[in-house]
Amino acid sequence: MTLAIILVVAAALSLVLILRVAFSRTPQLSGRSNLSAQIHPIDVEAFRNLINIADDDFLRANLAARQFRAVRRARLRATAAYVLQAGRNAALLVRIGQAALAGSDPHTQQAARELINNALLLRRNAAFALLKIYAALAWPSTGLAVAGIADRYEHLSGSAMLLGRLQNPAAPVRLAARW
């Protein structure tokens, strides 16, 4: 009974934290700072490796249950870090898109609207993915479906690069790290 109460309290606190991160205002950055310089590129291939279901199945089959849970929790914590960074990058891209809406070029404005929509969608999905990740941390043997975050992030990267090319062809925004 005590374990159940602890898990419920931990889940409630996690939910509050996730919702606070997801729906809080974007980070307060100085007006003079370059927003695109604040973006931290994500290694999408490494992220995809962490959320690969086949890797989890392989680990489950080849490790003892206790070892599997420990490895799974470590992978889930790393996944949460990637999702948090994707959410932070999305928040910055919303601000970049809002700034681009002030321009007079209709192509730039359309690209900015698409970027804002994609960034807001990714930010919302990242909040729900974090909820799933934290639930999986409590029950590491359960499945986890956050592959959509990587796909959505790559789509967002394309939107950001389009807007970057329209605004300044010499310096596109880079969201994905290539190693």
C-alpha positions in Angstrom: 0.0 0.0 0.0 2.8 2.4 0.8 4.5 1.7 -2.5 1.3 2.5 -4.3 1.0 5.8 -2.5 4.6 6.7 -3.3 4.1 5.9 -6.9 0.9 8.0 -7.1 2.6 11.0 -5.5 5.6 10.6 -7.7 3.4 10.4 -10.8 1.4 13.5 -9.8 4.6 15.5 -9.1 6.0 14.3 -12.5 2.8 15.4 -14.2 3.0 18.8 -12.6 6.6 19.2 -13.6 5.9 18.1 -17.2 2.9 20.5 -17.6 4.9 23.3 -16.1 7.7 22.8 -18.6 5.4 22.3 -21.5 3.1 25.3 -20.9 5.5 27.7 -19.3 6.6 30.8 -21.1 9.6 30.4 -23.4 12.9 31.1 -21.8 13.5 34.8 -21.2 16.3 35.8 -23.5 17.7 39.2 -24.0 16.4 41.1 -26.9 19.8 41.5 -28.4 20.8 37.9 -28.3 20.6 35.8 -31.5 17.8 33.3 -31.0 19.2 30.9 -33.5 22.5 30.8 -31.6 20.5 29.6 -28.5 19.4 26.4 -30.3 21.2 23.3 -29.4 21.2 20.8 -32.3 20.1 17.3 -31.5 21.7 14.1 -32.8 18.6 12.6 -34.3 20.2 9.3 -35.2 21.3 8.8 -31.6 17.8 9.7 -30.5 16.3 7.2 -32.9 18.7 4.6 -31.6 17.5 5.2 -28.0 13.9 4.7 -28.9 14.4 1.7 -31.3 12.0 -1.0 -30.3 14.2 -3.7 -31.8 17.1 -2.6 -29.5 14.8 -2.9 -26.5 13.7 -6.3 -27.6 17.3 -7.4 -28.0 18.2 -6.1 -24.5 15.1 -7.8 -23.0 16.1 -11.1 -24.5 19.8 -11.0 -23.6 19.8 -9.4 -20.2 18.6 -10.6 -16.8 15.4 -8.8 -15.8 17.1 -6.7 -13.2 19.9 -5.7 -15.6 17.3 -4.9 -18.3 15.3 -2.6 -16.0 18.5 -0.7 -15.1 19.6 -0.3 -18.7 16.1 0.6 -19.8 15.9 3.3 -17.1 19.2 4.8 -18.2 18.0 4.8 -21.8 14.7 6.4 -20.7 16.6 9.2 -18.9 18.6 9.9 -22.0 15.5 9.9 -24.1 13.9 12.4 -21.7 16.9 14.6 -22.1 16.6 14.5 -25.9 12.8 15.2 -25.7 13.4 18.1 -23.3 15.9 19.7 -25.6 13.6 19.2 -28.6 10.9 21.1 -26.6 13.3 23.9 -25.7 14.4 24.2 -29.4 10.7 24.3 -30.4 10.0 27.1 -27.9 12.9 29.1 -29.4 11.7 28.5 -32.9 8.2 29.8 -32.0 9.9 33.1 -31.1 12.0 33.1 -34.3 8.8 32.5 -36.3 7.0 35.3 -34.4 9.8 37.7 -35.2 9.7 36.7 -38.9 6.0 37.4 -39.1 6.8 41.1 -38.8 8.5 41.0 -42.2 6.8 42.2 -45.4 7.7 39.3 -47.7 4.6 37.0 -48.0 6.8 33.9 -48.6 8.7 34.6 -45.4 5.4 35.1 -43.5 4.0 31.8 -44.8 7.2 30.0 -43.8 7.1 31.6 -40.4 3.5 30.5 -39.8 4.4 27.0 -40.8 7.4 27.0 -38.5 5.3 28.3 -35.6 2.6 25.7 -36.1 5.1 22.9 -36.4 7.0 24.1 -33.3 3.9 24.4 -31.2 2.8 20.9 -32.2 6.3 19.5 -31.4 6.3 21.3 -28.0 2.9 19.8 -27.1 3.9 16.3 -28.3 7.1 16.6 -26.3 5.2 17.2 -23.1 3.1 14.1 -23.7 6.2 12.1 -24.6 7.8 13.2 -21.3 4.7 11.9 -19.5 5.0 8.6 -21.3 8.8 8.4 -20.5 8.3 9.1 -16.8 5.6 6.5 -16.6 7.9 4.0 -18.3 10.6 4.9 -15.7 8.2 3.6 -13.1 7.4 0.5 -15.1 10.5 -0.1 -17.4 9.1 -3.3 -18.9 6.3 -1.5 -20.7 6.5 -0.3 -24.2 7.3 3.3 -25.2 6.0 5.1 -28.3 7.8 8.4 -28.8 9.2 7.8 -32.3 6.9 10.5 -33.6 9.0 13.1 -31.7 12.0 12.3 -33.9 9.9 12.5 -37.1 8.2 15.7 -36.0 11.6 17.2 -35.0 13.0 16.4 -38.5 10.0 18.0 -40.1 10.4 21.1 -37.8 14.1 21.2 -38.9 13.0 21.4 -42.5 10.6 24.3 -41.7 13.3 26.2 -39.8 15.8 25.7 -42.6 13.3 27.0 -45.2 12.6 30.1 -43.1 16.3 30.6 -42.5 17.0 30.4 -46.3 14.3 32.9 -47.0 15.6 35.4 -44.3 19.3 34.9 -44.7 20.5 32.4 -47.4 24.1 32.4 -46.0 23.2 31.3 -42.5 20.5 28.6 -42.2 19.2 27.4 -38.8 20.6 24.0 -37.8 18.5 21.8 -35.6 20.0 18.4 -36.2 23.6 17.4 -35.5 25.5 15.3 -38.0 28.3 13.3 -36.4 
